Each structure stands twice: as structure tokens, then as C-alpha cells.
Amino acid sequence: MLAGNKSTLKSLFVPGGVLFLLAVGLVHSGWLTLALPALSFLYYCALAGGMLLAWRFHSSRIFLSLGVLFIAQEGISLFGAGQTVLVLTAVRAMAVIMAFDFVLIALIDERGFRVETITPIVLLLFVQWTIVAALCRAAEAGVHWLMPAQQRVSGIAFPDYVWVIFLAAEMLLLGRFLLTRKLVEAALLWAQATFFLSLHSPGNARAAMAYAATAASILAASIIENSYLLAYHDELTGLPSRRAFNDALLGLEDPYSIAVVDIDHFKRFNDTHGHDTGDQVLRLVASNLARVTGGGRAYRCGGEEFTVLFPGKTTSEVVVHLEQLRQQIERSEFRMRGTDRRQKPRGPDRRNDRARRRPGQAQPIQELVEEKRGDALSVTVSIGMASSSKVKAAPDAVLQSADKALYRAKAKGRNRVETASVARRAGARAAGIA
């Protein structure tokens, strides 16, 4: 649970929160020494670069978010030029529109750059642009819809309704992130907060442009961070992938231990209950592996096979934790969902079918799945492990020894832990490993 919380906090604050705090620190500390043309150049570079990355990685939501920032920034410059009243009208209108658009973008599904998906949003942005233009024309004619009389020409303070809309949008974006755990929602949250500071600083052109450039950079950086996660993390289980495991092997120093974990009879389970349920099994096992004790870190290396790396640990220090892991997975259970699982026949035919079945038929499935309370299922794993202190070889050789131990665990009946050494240690016997 603690590891999951750390991962969630990291996804929430990196890179958006870090860039937000960096921008606020630079502006308020006086260390922001770049001239306005240089800041404008950085803004347009971040905007163009982010849009290019979004197009290349088929991230239409980030592309549209950058489009909203561009329209807001250019709209203020176009409609708010000349008079304080026009500036305040444009800024407050853009603040409300941006909050609405970012929440809308967070709620839609990612479908790439399809005409039927992009066209309605582009039309909405055009309508919003027209509304801002009409409001500015009305303000120029003396009709001030967005400002109380006492705020028409004084300061840059937002009225209460703008703050309420902004904070409500931030809460919705935060809730959306906690629900989906996706970086896009976190990027939208921090980009909106940063650009809101830009809108709140029309009297300080350098600060406003610095915040605008940071907001565009947050959205662009989220694409890079998301690409990294896809390359080094398994999308289904959330565990680090084989590439991350291979990188971790490069920095190992003796002693260390490697455990290979394989779900018992997963293919037959998948064929019997369907791929939807098979994915649930993978997530169930992965959630237990993510909480492995003893300083281990789990990786999904492909299919139903996982590895757990224990830096600085020997066999005697690891085997007890692996046994606890095996027992924890065996005790875990879940309820099947989805429409692709097979339904058991009901009525008297079910009893007759059971009587006609030959002894031992479907035994592997019984070893894999124990049905409890209707659709509740549990799953078991076999584990093989090896330590560098035993093998005295490179990580690849240690991994091969762990694989051999895994084969031995399967040959002995599965749902057990086997080490690379033939003789069982007293500590392992005390832990109850057969």
C-alpha cells in the first residue's frame, strides 16, 4: 500500500508539480532575469514542441490542451489590447473558459486524431472565441458583464465566481487523476494552475509569459514522462517491465538474489475462464508482488512470468519472504466479471456430468483455481530463486539458476518455493517450505 501511495504521489507531482513550484520560485525570488522576448520565444518553443510531440504520440488531449492555452494567450493579446477594462474582461473570460475546457478534455477518452472526435471540440473553441470577442466589444461599449463596478478599472483581482470555478475545476481534475492514475489528468491540473497564475498577472508581462511557458512545458513534459512509463512499466499490471529489469541487472553488486514467479496453469485458466478474467489474475498477482517484503522489487517480464530482485540479500534472507508472498497470493481471491467466462451447467445434468467424469480429469484446473462462494476464485504461484553468493556468476547465470529452481517447483507439484541449492536450509524448513 505504501509503495502504491508513493507511486501515486510521484505521478501527481512529477513533472507538473515540480515545474509549477520552480516557476513560482523563480518569479517570486527575483531570479527570473530573462527579457520578455526570450520568455516569449521559450513559450512558443514549448507550445510548438508540445504539439509536435502530441501529434507524434497520438495524444489528442494534450494537443487540444495546448490549443486552449494558445487561444487564451492570443485572445488576451488580441481582444484586450488598448484598455484596462478590455484586458480584465478578456482575462476573466479566458480563466472561466480554460477551466471548462480542461475539465472537458479530462473527461473525454483518448481516441487519437480522428475527425469525428476533434471537430466538435474545434467548433466549441471557435464558439468560445466568438463569445470572448462579444464580451470585449460589450465592455468597450460600456457594458461590463464580467466585472462588478468597483473592479472595472482597478487591479487584477479575480471576482469570487472566477476563483470558485477555478478551484472546482482543480478538484475535478484531482479526482479524475486519483480515479484513473493517468499522467494526462495530473498535467492538466498543474498546467491549469500555472496558466491561471499567468492570467492573474496581466500587469507583469514577464511573469505572465513565464507562467504561460511553464504551463506549455508541463503539458509537453507529460508526453515524455508517459512515454517513459510505457517503455519501462507494464500497462496492465503497473509493475516495471522487462526493460526496467534488464537495466536493474546492470547495477547489481554481490550479494543479490533473483526470484522467478510463475502463475500455475495460467494458460488453461485463461482458456477456461476467458482473457478478461486472465487479466484480473495478472493484476491480482501483481498487486501482491508489489507489496513483497524483504527489500524486493517485482517486475513483469512477459506473459504470466514475473521476477523479484533482492539487492544485497542472500538465500537465507530472502526465502522466508518468498514463502510469505506465496501464501499471501494463495489466500487472495477475487470475483470473476465479464461476459466471456464460461458458465457451469445447472440442474441434474451437472451432477451426472460430474459422475461420468474420469478420475483425475481437469485436475490441473483444480490445482489452479479453488472456487469459493460462487464466483470467488483464488490462484497459486510457483517460485524459483537463486542467489549470487551460491552461483558465483553473472546475473544471467543467476537468473538461469532461478529458472531451473522454478522448473523443479513445478515438477514437484507447483504452489511452492524452490531454491537453486539442492539441500534445504534449516531456515527454509522452519518457514514451512516443502
C-alpha positions in Angstrom: 0.0 0.0 0.0 2.9 2.4 0.9 4.6 1.7 -2.4 1.3 2.4 -4.2 0.9 5.7 -2.4 4.5 6.7 -3.3 3.9 5.9 -6.9 0.7 7.9 -7.0 2.3 10.9 -5.4 5.2 10.7 -7.8 2.8 10.6 -10.8 0.9 13.6 -9.4 3.9 15.8 -8.7 6.4 14.8 -11.4 6.9 16.6 -13.7 3.9 19.0 -13.3 4.2 19.9 -9.7 8.0 20.3 -9.9 7.8 22.7 -12.8 5.0 24.6 -11.2 7.0 25.2 -8.0 10.1 26.0 -10.0 8.2 28.7 -11.9 6.6 30.2 -8.8 10.0 30.2 -7.0 11.8 32.0 -9.9 9.1 34.6 -10.3 8.8 35.5 -6.6 12.5 35.2 -5.8 13.6 37.7 -8.4 15.9 35.2 -10.1 13.8 35.5 -13.3 16.2 37.7 -15.3 15.3 36.7 -18.9 13.9 39.5 -21.1 10.3 39.3 -22.3 11.3 38.4 -25.9 13.4 35.5 -24.6 10.4 34.3 -22.5 8.1 34.6 -25.5 10.5 32.5 -27.5 10.6 29.8 -24.8 6.8 29.9 -24.7 6.3 29.4 -28.4 9.0 26.7 -28.4 7.3 24.8 -25.6 3.9 25.2 -27.4 5.2 24.1 -30.8 7.3 21.3 -29.4 4.4 20.0 -27.2 2.0 20.0 -30.2 4.6 18.1 -32.3 5.1 15.5 -29.6 1.3 15.2 -29.1 0.8 14.6 -32.8 3.6 12.1 -33.0 2.4 10.1 -30.0 -1.3 10.4 -30.9 -2.1 12.3 -27.8 -5.1 14.4 -29.0 -6.0 15.5 -25.4 -2.6 17.1 -24.8 -2.8 18.7 -28.3 -6.2 20.2 -27.6 -5.0 21.4 -24.2 -2.1 23.2 -25.8 -4.5 24.7 -28.3 -6.6 26.0 -25.4 -3.5 27.7 -23.9 -2.6 29.2 -27.3 -6.2 30.6 -27.8 -6.3 32.0 -24.3 -2.9 33.7 -24.6 -3.5 35.1 -28.1 -7.1 36.1 -27.2 -5.9 38.3 -24.4 -3.4 39.9 -26.6 -5.9 40.4 -29.4 -9.1 41.4 -27.6 -7.6 43.0 -24.6 -5.3 45.4 -26.3 -5.6 49.1 -25.5 -7.8 49.4 -22.4 -7.6 48.1 -18.9 -11.3 47.2 -19.0 -10.8 45.1 -22.1 -7.8 43.3 -20.6 -9.7 42.4 -17.4 -12.7 41.2 -19.4 -10.6 39.0 -21.7 -8.5 37.6 -18.8 -11.6 36.7 -16.7 -13.4 35.2 -19.7 -10.4 33.1 -20.6 -10.0 31.9 -17.0 -13.6 30.6 -17.0 -13.3 29.1 -20.5 -10.0 27.4 -19.7 -11.3 25.7 -16.6 -14.3 24.4 -18.5 -12.2 23.2 -21.4 -9.6 21.4 -19.3 -12.3 19.5 -17.3 -14.0 18.6 -20.6 -10.7 17.3 -22.1 -10.0 15.3 -18.9 -13.4 13.6 -19.2 -13.2 12.6 -22.9 -11.5 9.3 -23.9 -8.2 9.4 -25.9 -9.2 8.5 -29.4 -6.3 9.9 -31.4 -6.7 12.5 -34.2 -10.0 11.3 -35.6 -12.2 13.8 -37.4 -15.3 12.9 -35.5 -13.5 13.4 -32.2 -11.6 16.6 -33.0 -14.2 18.5 -35.0 -16.8 19.1 -32.1 -14.1 20.4 -29.8 -12.7 22.7 -32.5 -16.1 24.1 -33.1 -16.6 24.6 -29.4 -13.3 26.6 -29.2 -14.5 28.7 -32.1 -17.7 29.5 -30.3 -15.8 30.4 -27.1 -13.5 32.7 -29.1 -16.6 34.4 -30.5 -18.1 34.8 -27.0 -14.9 36.4 -25.7 -14.9 38.8 -28.7 -18.5 39.7 -28.0 -17.8 40.3 -24.3 -14.9 42.5 -25.1 -17.0 44.5 -27.6 -19.7 44.9 -24.9 -17.1 46.1 -22.3 -15.7 48.6 -24.8 -19.2 49.9 -25.3 -19.6 50.3 -21.5 -21.5 47.0 -20.7 -19.4 45.1 -18.1 -20.9 41.6 -17.7 -17.9 40.0 -16.0 -16.9 42.7 -13.5 -18.5 44.3 -10.5 -18.5 48.1 -10.8 -15.8 48.5 -8.1 -13.4 46.2 -10.0 -13.8 47.6 -13.6 -10.6 49.6 -13.7 -8.7 48.7 -10.6 -6.1 46.0 -10.1 -6.1 42.4 -11.4 -8.0 40.6 -8.7 -10.4 37.9 -9.9 -14.0 38.1 -8.6 -15.2 35.4 -6.4 -17.0 33.4 -9.1 -13.8 33.0 -11.1 -12.0 31.6 -8.0 -14.9 29.2 -7.4 -14.8 27.9 -11.0 -11.1 27.5 -10.9 -11.0 25.7 -7.6 -13.9 23.4 -8.7 -12.0 22.6 -11.9 -8.9 21.8 -9.9 -10.8 19.5 -7.6 -12.4 17.7 -10.5 -9.1 17.2 -12.2 -7.5 15.9 -9.0 -10.4 13.5 -8.5 -10.1 12.4 -12.1 -6.4 11.7 -11.6 -7.0 9.7 -8.4 -9.6 7.7 -10.3 -7.5 6.9 -13.4 -3.9 7.4 -12.2 -3.0 8.8 -15.6 -0.4 11.5 -16.2 -2.6 13.4 -18.5 -5.0 14.4 -15.7 -2.1 15.4 -13.5 -0.6 17.5 -16.3 -4.0 19.2 -16.9 -4.2 20.0 -13.2 -0.8 21.7 -12.9 -1.0 23.4 -16.3 -4.3 25.0 -15.4 -2.9 26.2 -12.1 0.2 27.6 -13.7 -1.7 29.3 -16.5 -4.2 30.7 -14.0 -1.2 32.5 -12.4 -0.4 33.8 -15.9 -3.9 35.2 -16.2 -3.7 36.6 -12.7 -0.5 38.6 -13.7 -1.5 40.8 -16.7 0.2 43.8 -15.1 3.6 41.9 -15.1 4.2 40.8 -18.6 7.4 38.9 -17.8 5.8 36.9 -15.0 2.7 36.2 -17.1 4.8 34.9 -20.0 7.0 32.8 -17.7 3.9 31.1 -16.3 2.5 30.6 -19.8 5.7 29.0 -20.9 5.7 26.7 -17.9 2.2 25.6 -18.5 3.0 24.6 -22.0 6.2 22.9 -20.8 4.2 20.9 -18.2 1.9 19.5 -20.9 4.8 18.8 -23.3 6.8 17.1 -20.5 3.8 14.9 -19.6 4.1 13.2 -23.0 7.8 12.4 -22.5 7.1 11.1 -19.0 4.2 9.0 -20.2 6.3 7.5 -23.0 9.0 6.6 -20.4 6.3 4.9 -18.3 5.1 2.9 -21.3 8.6 1.8 -22.1 9.6 0.9 -18.6 6.3 -0.2 -17.0 3.8 -2.8 -17.8 0.5 -1.1 -18.7 -1.8 -3.9 -17.5 -0.2 -4.5 -14.0 1.6 -1.3 -13.4 4.8 -3.1 -12.5 8.2 -2.3 -14.0 8.7 -4.1 -17.3 11.5 -6.4 -18.7 13.4 -3.3 -19.9 13.5 -1.9 -16.4 14.6 -5.3 -15.1 17.4 -5.5 -17.6 18.6 -2.1 -16.5 18.4 -3.0 -12.8 20.7 -6.1 -13.5 23.4 -3.8 -14.8 23.9 -2.1 -11.4 23.9 -5.2 -9.2 26.7 -5.9 -6.8 27.2 -9.1 -4.7 25.3 -10.3 -2.9 21.9 -10.3 -4.5 19.0 -12.8 -5.1 16.6 -13.2 -8.0 13.3 -15.0 -7.8 11.2 -16.1 -10.8 7.4 -16.3 -10.1 5.1 -18.1 -12.5 1.3 -18.4 -12.2 0.3 -22.1 -12.1 -1.6 -23.3 -15.1 -2.3 -19.8 -16.3 -2.9 -20.8 -19.9 -5.5 -23.3 -19.1 -7.1 -20.9 -16.7 -7.1 -18.2 -19.4 -8.7 -20.7 -21.9 -11.3 -21.8 -19.4 -12.5 -18.5 -17.9 -11.6 -16.1 -20.7 -9.0 -13.3 -21.2 -10.9 -10.8 -19.2 -10.6 -13.0 -16.1 -7.0 -13.8 -17.0 -6.2 -10.1 -16.9 -7.8 -9.9 -13.4 -5.5 -12.8 -12.3 -2.4 -10.9 -13.6 -3.5 -7.8 -11.7 -4.2 -9.8 -8.5 -0.8 -11.4 -8.5 1.0 -8.2 -9.5 -0.7 -6.3 -6.6 0.7 -8.9 -4.2 4.1 -8.8 -5.8 4.2 -5.0 -5.5 4.0 -5.5 -1.7 6.7 -8.1 -1.4 8.7 -7.7 1.8 12.5 -8.1 2.4 13.5 -5.2 0.2 12.5 -6.9 -3.1 11.2 -5.2 -6.2 8.9 -7.0 -8.6 9.0 -6.9 -12.4 6.7 -8.3 -15.1 9.0 -9.9 -17.7 6.3 -11.2 -20.0 3.1 -13.3 -20.0 2.4 -14.9 -16.6 6.1 -14.7 -15.5 7.4 -12.2 -13.0 10.7 -11.7 -11.4 11.6 -10.3 -8.0 15.0 -8.7 -7.4 16.6 -8.6 -3.9 19.7 -6.4 -3.9 22.1 -7.1 -1.0 20.2 -10.3 0.0 21.3 -13.9 0.2 19.2 -17.1 0.0 18.6 -17.4 3.8 17.5 -13.7 4.0 15.0 -14.0 1.1 13.4 -17.4 1.2 11.1 -16.6 4.2 9.8 -13.5 2.4 9.1 -15.5 -0.7 7.2 -18.1 1.2 5.1 -15.3 2.8 4.5 -14.0 -0.7 3.4 -17.4 -2.0 1.0 -17.8 0.9 -0.4 -14.3 0.5 -1.2 -14.9 -3.2 -2.8 -18.3 -2.3 -5.1 -16.6 0.2 -6.1 -13.8 -2.1 -9.3 -14.2 -4.0 -11.4 -12.2 -6.4 -14.8 -12.4 -8.1 -15.0 -13.1 -11.8 -16.5 -10.4 -14.0 -17.1 -10.0 -17.7 -19.2 -11.9 -20.2 -16.5 -14.2 -21.7 -16.2 -16.6 -18.7 -17.8 -20.0 -19.2 -20.9 -20.8 -17.3 -21.3 -24.1 -15.5 -24.3 -26.2 -16.4 -27.1 -26.1 -13.8 -29.6 -28.7 -12.8 -29.4 -32.5 -12.7 -27.1 -32.7 -15.7 -24.4 -31.1 -13.7 -24.3 -33.9 -11.2 -24.5 -36.6 -13.9 -21.6 -35.0 -15.7 -19.5 -35.0 -12.6 -20.3 -38.7 -12.0 -19.3 -39.6 -15.6 -16.0 -37.7 -15.4 -13.0 -39.9 -15.2 -10.9 -39.7 -12.0 -8.2 -37.0 -12.3 -9.9 -35.2 -15.2 -9.4 -31.4 -15.1 -7.1 -31.8 -12.1 -4.7 -29.1 -13.2 -7.5 -26.6 -13.2 -8.5 -27.7 -9.7 -4.9 -27.1 -8.7 -5.0 -23.6 -10.1 -8.5 -22.4 -9.0 -10.4 -23.1 -5.9 -13.9 -21.9 -6.2 -15.3 -20.2 -3.1 -18.7 -18.6 -2.5 -20.0 -18.7 -6.1 -17.7 -16.8 -8.5 -14.9 -16.2 -6.0 -11.5 -17.6 -7.2 -8.0 -17.9 -5.9 -4.8 -18.6 -7.7 -1.4 -20.1 -6.8 2.2 -19.5 -8.0 5.4 -21.4 -8.2 8.6 -19.7 -7.3 12.2 -20.5 -8.0 15.1 -18.4 -6.6 18.9 -18.2 -6.8 21.5 -16.1 -5.1 24.8 -14.7 -6.4 26.5 -16.0 -3.3 25.6 -19.5 -4.3 26.2 -19.3 -8.1 29.2 -17.0 -8.1 28.4 -15.9 -11.6 27.0 -13.1 -13.7 23.3 -12.1 -13.3 22.3 -14.1 -16.4 23.7 -17.2 -14.8 21.8 -16.4 -11.5 18.6 -15.9 -13.5 19.1 -19.3 -15.3 19.6 -21.0 -11.9 16.4 -19.4 -10.6 14.6 -20.7 -13.8 15.8 -24.2 -13.1 14.6 -23.9 -9.5 11.2 -22.8 -10.9 11.0 -25.9 -13.1 11.8 -28.1 -10.1 9.0 -26.4 -8.2 6.5 -27.2 -11.0 7.7 -30.7 -11.2 7.1 -31.2 -7.5 3.5 -30.2 -7.7 3.5 -26.4 -8.0 2.4 -23.9 -5.4 5.8 -24.0 -3.7 9.2 -22.2 -3.4 12.4 -23.9 -4.6 15.9 -22.5 -4.3 18.9 -23.2 -6.5 20.6 -25.3 -3.8 19.6 -28.9 -3.6 19.8 -29.1 0.1 17.1 -27.3 2.0 18.2 -24.9 4.6 17.0 -25.1 8.2 15.6 -21.6 7.9 13.6 -22.6 4.9 12.2 -25.7 6.7 11.3 -23.5 9.6 9.3 -21.3 7.2 7.3 -24.3 6.1 8.7 -24.6 2.6 8.2 -28.2 1.2 
